[in-house]
Amino acid sequence: MHFTTLLIEPPGIDSQLINLMLAPEKFLVNKAECGPKAWNLIIESDPPDLVIVDTDLPLNGNVRIGASQLMELMSRRSGWRKIPKLVLTSDSSSSIFQQTTKKNVCAAILKPYDPRRFIQEVFNCISKRLDAHIKEINRQHIQLGTQIKNITNMLNQGDTINLKNRLGTILAEIEDHFAFEEQYMSQHFYPDFVEHQKGHKQVLTNAAKLIDEICTSSPMIANQKIKQLSTDVFDVTDDKKYIGFLYDLLESLTTHLKTVDFKE
């Protein structure tokens, strides 16, 4: 399993302990030891699966950026907004405890913490992230299916005036959907990524051709082309394989959690 984590934590025992706990689980940990470094990573890097941020960041030097500012920055960036955050703090009165439902804070843990509790929350956060990804794929499938069905209705009603523009919009949405899947596949080392990506490119090529044919064909032929477009976009075999891979990731989280060995 391969999950990316941004750890925003000052150097010390806590940072070393977190790295030890995550490394055996094959987490890819990107570290920032202070607010400014974390700020640059958030602006310049792709979003990870999980952000772990310590509220006790050092506030020294000319540029002082604390955890609350970093959380606000992430909430304003589209790619980072929905990334789950796990917050560590030594202040039991910290306002972060009142914000666990905001800014996608999955949990706030008071230091010193039980390593078992920490690992449990890490797995909970990433499980929610995976589940949200699967739901988003299904939502996009339903939306595309509805759009294609609406095209059939427009055609049957003789509404050909806006047909080409609507088909162009659908093609753009199909491309966005494929890009959404491919980004996650690449990030998590999906074993059939290359073949799946080739299939996506072929579908887009075929879809563009079909759309041109739909606009110039008779209603009967156009309906056949629309059915072909739907069949090409919703390749059941490839989609089932990818969704199966995602559920395997979820299952692997549970399995690894059960095998984590904490030395007393």
C-alpha positions, 0 to 999 in steps of 0.5 A: 500500500502507498499513502502519502502524508505531509507531516508538519512537525518540529524536529525531535522525539515526536517527529522520530516516533511518527516516522517510525510508526508510519514507515512500516506501513509504507507511508510516503512521508513528506516533512516540514519542520516549520510553518514557512516550509510547510507553506511552500510545500502546500503551494508547490506540491500535489495534495497528499492523502493525509496532513498531520500538523502539530499546533506547537510549531516554532514561531521564530525568524522573520516569517512566522506562520503557525498551524492555524494559518496553514489550515486556513491556506489549505482550506482555500486551495481546491486540491487541499480543501478536502484532504483529511487533517490530523492535529496534534496539540499540547494545549487542551484549550486549543480552539482546534478541538472545537473545529474538528468538523471544520476544514476536514480535521478528522481528529485532534489528539492531545499530547502526550498521546498513546501511539495506538490512538495515533495509528488508529486515527491515521487509519480512520482518516485515510479510510474516510479519504478512500471512501470519499474517493470511491463515492466521488467516482460513483457520483461522477458516473451517475452525473455522466450517465444522466448527461448522456441520457439527456442527450437522447431526450434532446435528440428524440424531442428534435432539440438539435440547436443546442445539441452540439454545445451540450455534447462538447460539454459532455466530452469535457466532463468525460476528460475531467473524469478520466483525469480525476481517476488517473491522478489517484491511480498514479499516486497509489501505484495502480498496477494497471495504470498504463493500460487504463490510461491508454484506454482512456485516451482511446475512449476520448478519441472515439468519443470526439468522433462519435460526437461529430457523427451524432451531430450529422446523422439521422435521429435513428443513427444518432441514437445508436451512436449515443448508446455506443458513446455510453458503452465506451465511457462506462467500461464495466470491466475496467471500472470494476477492476479499479474499484476492486483495487480501491476496496483492496486498499481499504481492506489492507488498512484494516489488516495492517492496523491489526498487525502493528506491533507496539513495544512497551 
